[in-house]
Amino acid sequence: MPETKCFVKNYMEDVVWSFLPNVLAKYPEACDCPICKHDVVAIALNQLPPRYVAREQGEIYTKLNTLEIQYRADVYAALTKAIMMVSENPRHDA
């Protein structure tokens, strides 16, 4: 029997990180330092349902879901809200 590659990961992390540059580009006044980016991603991920995958087939299925309009809209909305929150209260000096 062939060995199956197994892992557990929240695929939503990859999705949020991949969408972040496009959403940040719409807010040029927002800080894009590593601290703020990580804060934005953490806040957005806490607003979104996790998408755990355990094998490559699950990852492929989840990637297909990212094509759905509502799925993308939810990620964009969570990122936008997170950018606003971090912009109002950055964890570093301006």
Secondary structure, DSSP 8 states (H G I E B T S, - for coil): -----EEEEEHHHHHHHHHHHHHHHT-TTS--SHHHHHHHHHHHHHHS---EEEEHHHHHHHHHHTTSHHHHHHHHHHHHHHHHHHHHS-SS--
